[in-house]
């Protein structure tokens, strides 16, 4: 071996990597690249050997494995920027809100140090964290379905770009989600609520939500040109969304099927006619500015759906002696359930509500459908008499 540089031998050996058993019985493999040492741990020699092989492959392909100094927040921001232009502003906002909750928990942790335990602890801590509105805690559903998905995608991005060889969200136990029952009001409860809102400024708004069952931001985006009082129909083609700067903008509906014409009940048409007369009178008297919107705020702009839920609807529910914690979206469920209970064609109800599949109605609102077996038996009973 005369003439071989000993330093070069050592360097090559480091490039090949080493494997050793630790005092606690676990195994460690090491590889040194450009003066930086990278370690991998596992329960068996085979496990760390496989990790070492992957690391060496990354070096051969010119991929940096020096991820020891990358913090989760840095990784997440890189992932977030990679989504730019590929998804809607609404989804980007959801990602941003999720990350804002996650950063205080693991944002400053090195990605190589985050384990399944850390992810599970984060989930538990999030359940004890107040929402941005500060009146409620983050729900198990939001943690399990939204935040966990975002964090999983961040680590998936790291694996795709070979910054990590494992995803700590895999195998992490998520909070148990207890699916809430679809809210249903009896006809007596619906009449009680309607009597409370009668002749108020919100009679038409809540009438539409219950008896035409649109989504709240579809309603708040309506202009008078979208309402044909003579033909008794409402045209839904847009909704209020928020852009990346959290500013309200008009956007497309949730799906293509959400663009629809909905026939309105005489009750709703009458309430809308009264509302239009009131708005015109208030404009002439200088009480309120002119607005093309059907349901504008005092300045003539779009209303905030959160204010409708937390203030307006809550007060009416309390006055009616009903559950004051109901979300405004619950009125859509209540209206759909009512129509199905009264025997409305599920296909028509799906069209009116903007659902793309009738099967969704059968799954979501099976409680409201008449007993189909009894109906079938009654239909054929006379043939055997």
C-alpha positions in Angstrom: 0.0 0.0 0.0 3.0 2.2 -0.4 2.3 5.8 -1.6 -1.3 5.9 -0.4 -2.2 9.0 1.6 -3.5 7.9 5.0 -5.8 11.0 5.2 -7.4 9.9 2.0 -8.0 6.5 3.3 -9.7 7.9 6.4 -11.8 10.2 4.2 -12.9 7.3 2.0 -13.7 5.3 5.1 -15.9 8.0 6.4 -17.6 8.2 3.1 -18.3 4.5 3.3 -19.8 5.1 6.8 -19.5 3.1 10.0 -21.9 1.0 12.1 -21.7 0.4 15.8 -23.9 -1.0 18.6 -24.6 1.5 21.4 -24.5 0.7 25.2 -28.3 0.6 25.4 -28.4 -2.1 22.7 -29.6 0.1 19.9 -27.6 0.6 16.7 -26.0 3.6 15.1 -24.6 4.2 11.6 -22.5 7.3 10.8 -21.4 8.9 7.6 -19.2 12.1 7.2 -19.5 14.4 4.3 -17.5 17.6 3.9 -16.6 17.6 7.5 -20.2 17.2 8.8 -21.2 13.9 10.5 -24.6 12.4 10.0 -25.9 9.7 12.4 -28.8 7.3 12.0 -30.4 5.2 14.7 -32.4 2.0 14.8 -33.2 -1.1 16.9 -31.3 -3.5 14.6 -28.1 -3.5 12.5 -30.1 -4.1 9.4 -32.3 -1.0 10.0 -29.4 1.4 10.4 -27.5 -0.2 7.5 -30.5 0.5 5.2 -30.6 4.1 6.4 -26.8 4.4 5.7 -27.2 3.0 2.2 -29.9 5.6 1.4 -27.7 8.3 2.8 -24.8 7.2 0.6 -27.1 7.1 -2.4 -28.1 10.7 -1.8 -24.4 11.7 -1.7 -23.8 9.9 -5.0 -26.7 11.8 -6.6 -25.4 15.1 -5.2 -28.2 15.5 -2.7 -27.3 17.2 0.6 -28.1 15.1 3.6 -27.0 17.9 6.0 -30.4 18.5 7.5 -29.3 18.7 11.1 -29.8 22.5 11.2 -33.2 22.8 9.5 -36.0 23.8 11.7 -39.6 22.7 11.1 -40.7 26.3 10.4 -38.0 26.7 7.8 -39.1 23.5 6.1 -42.8 24.3 6.3 -42.3 27.7 4.8 -40.4 26.2 1.9 -43.2 23.7 1.4 -45.8 26.5 1.6 -44.1 28.5 -1.1 -44.0 25.4 -3.3 -47.8 25.4 -3.3 -48.0 28.9 -4.7 -50.1 29.0 -7.8 -51.1 25.4 -7.6 -54.1 25.8 -5.3 -56.7 28.4 -4.4 -56.3 31.3 -2.0 -58.8 29.6 0.3 -56.7 26.5 0.6 -53.6 28.5 1.0 -55.3 30.4 3.9 -56.2 27.1 5.5 -52.6 26.0 5.3 -51.4 29.3 6.8 -53.9 29.1 9.7 -52.9 25.5 10.4 -49.2 26.4 10.4 -49.8 29.4 12.7 -51.2 26.9 15.3 -48.3 24.5 14.8 -45.3 26.8 14.9 -45.6 27.6 18.6 -45.5 23.9 19.3 -42.7 22.5 17.0 -41.7 25.4 14.8 -38.3 25.8 16.4 -37.5 22.1 16.6 -35.0 20.5 14.2 -36.8 18.3 11.7 -34.3 15.5 12.4 -35.2 15.6 16.1 -39.0 15.4 15.7 -40.3 12.0 16.6 -43.8 10.4 16.7 -43.9 11.3 20.4 -43.5 15.0 19.5 -46.3 14.9 17.0 -48.7 13.2 19.4 -47.8 15.7 22.1 -48.4 18.6 19.7 -51.9 17.2 18.8 -52.8 17.0 22.5 -51.5 20.5 23.2 -53.4 21.9 20.3 -56.7 20.7 21.9 -55.9 23.0 24.8 -55.3 26.0 22.5 -57.9 28.7 21.9 -59.0 29.5 18.4 -58.1 32.8 16.7 -61.5 34.1 17.8 -60.6 33.2 21.4 -64.0 32.0 22.4 -63.4 28.2 21.8 -60.7 25.6 21.8 -59.4 24.1 18.6 -61.5 21.1 17.9 -60.4 17.5 17.6 -61.8 17.4 14.1 -59.7 20.3 13.0 -56.6 18.8 14.5 -57.2 15.3 13.1 -58.4 16.3 9.7 -56.8 19.6 8.8 -53.7 20.3 10.9 -52.5 16.6 10.8 -52.8 16.7 7.0 -50.8 19.8 6.6 -48.0 18.6 8.9 -48.0 15.3 7.1 -47.6 17.1 3.8 -44.7 19.1 5.1 -42.8 16.0 6.2 -43.8 14.3 2.9 -42.2 17.2 1.1 -39.0 16.7 3.1 -38.9 13.0 2.2 -39.6 13.7 -1.5 -36.6 15.9 -1.6 -34.6 13.4 0.5 -34.1 15.8 3.5 -35.5 13.0 5.7 -35.9 9.3 5.4 -38.9 9.0 7.7 -42.1 10.9 8.3 -42.9 11.2 12.1 -46.6 11.8 11.4 -46.9 8.2 10.2 -48.1 6.2 13.1 -48.8 9.2 15.3 -52.1 8.8 17.1 -54.6 11.5 16.2 -57.2 12.9 18.6 -60.5 10.9 18.4 -63.2 12.7 16.5 -66.7 12.2 17.6 -68.8 13.0 14.6 -71.5 15.5 15.5 -75.1 14.5 14.5 -76.6 16.6 11.8 -78.8 19.1 13.5 -82.6 18.6 13.1 -85.4 20.9 14.3 -88.9 19.8 14.7 -91.6 21.7 12.9 -92.5 23.4 16.2 -88.9 24.6 16.7 -88.8 25.9 13.1 -92.0 27.9 13.7 -90.7 29.2 17.0 -87.5 30.5 15.3 -89.5 32.0 12.4 -91.8 33.8 14.8 -88.8 35.4 16.5 -87.3 36.7 13.3 -90.7 37.8 11.9 -90.6 41.5 10.7 -86.9 41.9 11.6 -84.2 43.0 9.3 -83.0 39.3 9.1 -86.3 37.6 8.2 -85.4 37.2 4.5 -81.8 36.2 5.3 -82.7 33.3 7.6 -85.7 32.4 5.5 -83.4 31.8 2.6 -81.0 29.8 4.7 -83.7 27.5 6.0 -86.0 27.1 3.0 -83.5 27.4 0.1 -80.5 26.0 2.0 -77.6 27.8 0.3 -74.2 28.3 2.0 -74.0 31.5 4.1 -71.4 33.2 1.9 -73.3 32.4 -1.2 -76.2 34.3 0.3 -74.2 37.2 1.5 -72.7 37.7 -2.0 -76.2 37.9 -3.6 -77.1 41.1 -5.5 -80.7 42.1 -6.4 -80.0 41.1 -10.0 -79.6 37.6 -8.8 -83.2 37.6 -7.4 -86.2 37.4 -9.8 -89.1 38.3 -7.6 -91.6 37.9 -10.4 -90.5 34.4 -11.4 -89.7 33.5 -7.8 -86.2 32.2 -8.4 -82.7 32.9 -7.0 -79.6 32.5 -9.1 -76.5 31.4 -7.2 -73.2 31.7 -9.1 -70.7 33.2 -6.7 -69.6 33.4 -3.1 -67.5 35.5 -0.7 -64.0 34.3 -0.1 -60.8 35.6 1.4 -57.6 36.2 -0.5 -54.0 35.7 0.8 -54.2 39.1 2.6 -57.4 38.0 4.4 -59.4 40.5 2.4 -63.0 39.6 1.2 -63.3 39.0 -2.5 -66.0 37.5 -4.8 -65.0 34.1 -6.0 -66.5 31.1 -7.8 -68.8 28.7 -5.9 -67.5 25.6 -4.2 -68.1 23.3 -7.2 -69.6 23.6 -10.7 -72.8 22.0 -9.4 -73.0 24.9 -6.9 -74.0 27.2 -9.8 -77.7 26.9 -9.8 -81.2 28.4 -9.9 -83.3 27.9 -6.8 -87.1 28.4 -6.6 -88.1 30.3 -3.5 -91.1 29.8 -1.2 -93.8 32.5 -1.0 -92.7 33.2 2.5 -89.1 34.1 1.4 -90.4 36.1 -1.7 -92.6 38.2 0.6 -89.8 38.8 3.0 -87.4 39.8 0.2 -90.0 42.2 -1.3 -90.4 43.9 2.1 -86.6 44.1 2.5 -86.2 45.7 -0.9 -88.8 48.3 -0.1 -87.2 49.0 3.2 -83.7 49.4 1.7 -85.1 51.8 -1.0 -86.8 53.9 1.7 -83.7 54.1 3.9 -81.7 55.1 0.9 -84.1 57.9 0.0 -84.1 59.1 3.6 -80.3 59.1 3.7 -80.3 56.5 6.5 -78.1 54.0 4.5 -76.1 54.2 1.3 -77.2 52.6 -1.9 -76.1 49.0 -2.4 -76.6 46.4 -5.1 -76.3 43.7 -2.4 -79.3 42.0 -1.0 -77.9 41.7 2.5 -75.3 44.6 2.9 -73.8 45.8 6.1 -74.4 49.4 7.4 -71.7 50.7 4.9 -73.3 48.9 2.0 -70.5 46.3 1.8 -70.5 42.5 2.4 -71.4 41.3 5.8 -69.1 39.1 7.8 -70.6 35.6 8.2 -68.9 35.2 11.6 -70.8 38.2 12.9 -74.1 36.6 11.7 -73.3 33.5 13.7 -71.7 34.9 16.8 -74.0 37.9 17.3 -77.1 38.0 15.2 -78.2 34.3 15.0 -77.1 33.6 18.6 -79.4 36.3 20.0 -82.4 35.0 18.0 -81.7 31.4 19.1 -81.6 32.5 22.7 -84.9 34.4 22.3 -86.5 31.4 20.8 -85.2 29.1 23.5 -83.1 27.0 21.1 -79.5 25.8 21.2 -77.6 29.1 20.9 -74.3 27.3 20.0 -75.6 26.3 16.6 -73.4 27.4 13.7 -75.2 29.3 10.9 -74.3 26.5 8.5 -76.6 24.3 10.7 -79.6 26.1 9.2 -78.7 24.6 5.8 -78.8 21.1 7.3 -82.1 21.8 9.1 -83.7 23.0 5.9 -82.5 20.0 3.9 -83.7 17.6 6.6 -87.1 19.3 6.7 -87.6 18.9 3.0 -86.6 15.3 3.0 -88.8 14.5 6.0 -91.7 16.0 4.0 -91.1 13.7 1.1 -89.2 16.0 -1.3 -87.4 14.3 -4.1 -83.7 13.8 -3.0 -82.5 14.5 -6.5 -84.2 17.9 -6.5 -83.0 18.7 -3.0 -79.4 17.9 -4.1 -79.8 20.2 -7.1 -81.2 23.0 -4.9 -78.4 22.7 -2.3 -75.6 22.5 -4.8 -74.5 19.0 -3.9 -72.8 17.2 -6.8 -73.9 13.7 -5.7 -77.3 12.5 -4.5 -75.5 9.7 -2.6 -74.1 12.3 -0.3 -77.6 13.2 0.8 -78.4 9.6 1.5 -75.3 9.3 3.7 -75.6 12.6 5.5 -79.4 12.8 5.9 -80.5 9.2 6.2 -82.2 10.2 9.5 -84.5 12.4 7.6 -85.7 10.0 5.0 -89.0 8.1 5.5 -88.7 4.4 6.3 -88.2 3.2 2.8 -88.9 -0.5 3.6 -92.4 0.4 5.0 -93.1 2.5 1.9 -92.1 -0.4 -0.4 -94.3 -2.9 1.4 -97.3 -0.6 1.3 -96.9 0.0 -2.4 -97.2 -3.8 -3.2 -99.5 -4.8 -0.5 -102.7 -4.5 -2.6 -101.4 -7.0 -5.2 -101.6 -9.9 -2.7 -105.0 -9.0 -1.2 
